[in-house]
Amino acid sequence: MSYTPYTTSPTEVLQQQSIMTRVYAWMMAGLLVTGAIAMFVASTPLGVALISNRLLFFGIIIGELALVWYLSARINKIAASTATGLFLAYAALNGVTLSIIFLAYTSSSIASTFFVTGATFGVMSVYGYTTKRDLSRLGSILFMALIGFLIASVVNLFLQSGVIYWITTYAGILIFVGLTAWDTQKIKQMSMNSSGEESQVQRIAILGALMLYLDFINLFLLLLRIMGNRR
């Protein structure tokens, strides 16, 4: 099925392209903050503490989830500057928890997985941006699959099943590959509907950056399960 873009005038197209550029710029800023914090924490006693102290680790995870929920739910009600600060705070907090991968995997395998993730993400995001096909039906399926993936992952924390682990790994990769395209198309449509007012534009940019950031990070972590070489 194909869909008709909401707007076609040159001015609106330029506005949409400008917003999408902001989205990718903020997403990259978030990834840079996460990477820098992760590498720093891995070189400090806190990195080791996160591995040995499950209460601390899951406490930070809960804090991250709360921050994402708040930012997503309140994005249209908080100041654009607040939304920007919360996004960067989340990226930094995520860097703390992701520091453990620098202790668990070799630097070369992390780097190679990052580049594979970047290439895969780039291809699917370009597809979502350029395709004339309406991905909303696919997105609905992917959302339901994501819920199943999350439930299975939580259950496997207790079961510790190798079979479930690898099923969720490969299924998760397919889910987040698809979500990358769907989210890109959603962000493009949101940018087309923008009034052009600066605070609204910034909110769209931050929300879009958060969506794509989450797709990238989750895809990276799942690919790392396959490509990563443990120390």
N, C-alpha and C positions, 0 to 999 in steps of 0.2 A: 504494500500500500504506500502511496506517495502522499505528501502533504504540501500544502501551499504556504510559503513563508508569510508571516503576519504583515511584513512591510517590505516594500521594494524600492522606495525612493533612495537616491544616492545619499542623502543626508542621514537617513535612518540606518542605512547599511554602514556608513562610516561610524556612526555612533555605536552600533553593535560590535564592529571590529575593534573600536577603542576599548569597550568594556571587556571584550574577550582578552585583549592584550593585558589589561589590568589583572584579570583573573589568573592568567598564567604567570604573571610577574609575582603576584602575591603567593601563589602556590609554590613557586620556586623559592621565594623568601622563606616560607614556612619550612621547606625541605632543608634549606641551608641552616636555619636555626636548629632544627632537629639534629642534623648531622653534626654540627659543631658542638652542641650540648652533649650528644651521645659520646663523641670521642673524648671530650673533656672528662665526663663523669666516669668513663671506663678506666681512666688513668688515676682515679682517686679511690679511697676506701669505700665511698658510697656505692661504686659499681659492684664490688664484692659483697657489700651488705645487701644489695638488692637480690642477689642470688641466694644468700644464706637466710635472709629474713623474708619469708613469704608474706607475712602480715604487712610489712612495709611495701613490698612490691604490689600486692593487690590493693592496698590502700591508695597508692598513686594511680593505679588503673581505674579505680572507682572515681577518683577525683577527675581523671580525664573524661570519663563517660559523662559525668555530671556537667563538666564544662562544655562538651560538645552538645549535649541536650539543651543546655541553657542558651548557648549561642544560636543554635538552629531554631529554637522556639521563639526567641526574643529578638531575632535579627531586625525585624521591622519596628520594634518598639524602643530600642536602645540607640544611643548616638553612634554615628558611623565610626568615630574615633574609639569608642568603647568596644565596638565589634572588632575593630582592627587589633586593639590591644589584647582582647580575649583570644583571638585567633593565634597571635604570636605567643601568648602565654601557654596555650594548648600545645603548640609546636615545641616549645621549650620543655614542657612537662613530658611530652611524648619522647623527647630526646633523652630524658632521664631514664625512662623504662627501656628504651631501645639500646641503651649503653651496654646491656648484657650481651647483645649480639657480637660486640667487639671483643668480648671475653670468651665467647663460645665458638666463634668462627674466625678463620684466617682473613686477614685484610684483603688478600688477593681475591678470594671467593666472594667477599662482600662487594668489592669493586666490580667484578665481572657480573654479578647478579644485578647490581644497580644499573649497569649499562643495558643489560637485557631487559630489565623492567622499563627503563626509559624508552627503549626502542619500541617495545610492545605497547606501552602506554601512548606513545606518540602516534603510532599507526592507528590505534583505535580511537583516539581523540580526533584525529584528522577525519577519520571515517564518520564519526558522530557529527562533526562540524559541517561536512560537505554533503552527506547523503540526503537524498530527497525522500527517503523512506521514513515513515512515522515509526519511531522506535518505542512508543508508549506501551504497546501490547507486550513487546519483548521486555520492557522495563518492569511491567507488572509481574511477569513470570520470574524475572531475576530477583525482584524484591522478595517474593515468596521463597525462592530458593535460598536467598540470603538468610532469612529467618531460620530455615531448616539447617543451614550451615552453622549458624550461631548456636542453635540448640544442640546439635551433634557435637560441636566443639566443647561446649560446657560439660555435656554428659561424659565426654571422653577424658576430661580432667580427672574424673573419678574411676572410669573403667580402665584407662591406660591401654586401650586396644590399638595395636599396630595397624590392623585392617581399617578401622575407623579413621585413624590418623591419616593414612594415605588416601583414603576415599575423600575425606574432607579437604585434603591438600589439593588434589587435582580438580575437584568440584569447585573449590574456592577460587582457583585460578581462572576457570571458565566464567564464574560469576563476576569476578571483578574486571575481567577483560570486557565482558558485556556491559557492565555498569559504567565503565569509562566512556564508552560510546554514548550510552543513554544519558548520562549526566552531562556530557558535553552538549548534546542536543538540547537538553532542558535549559542549560545556562544560556545557550544561544537564543532560545525563545524568550527567556526572561529579559535578556539584554534588548531584544527587539521591542519589548513592551515597556521599556524604561521611559520615564518622562524626560530624562536627561538632566534632572536636578542632581547636583553633586553628591549630596548625602545619600540619595537613593542609588546612584551609580556605585558609590563606594560600598554600600551594603551588598549589592548584587555581586560586586567583585570579591568581597570577603566570603560570602556564602558559597559562591562558585569555587573559589580557591579551596575552601574547606572540603567541599564535595570531592573535588579532584585529588586533593591531598590525601584524603582517606582512601580513595581508590588506589592511588600510587603506593602508599605505605603498605596496605594490605596485600596488594599484588607482589610487592617486593618481599615481604615476609614469607609468603607462600612459596614463591620461587626459591627463596633462600633455603627452604626445607629440602629442596631437590638439588640445588646447585652448590649449596654451602659445604665447605670442608671444615670439619670441626678441628679445633686445636688439640 
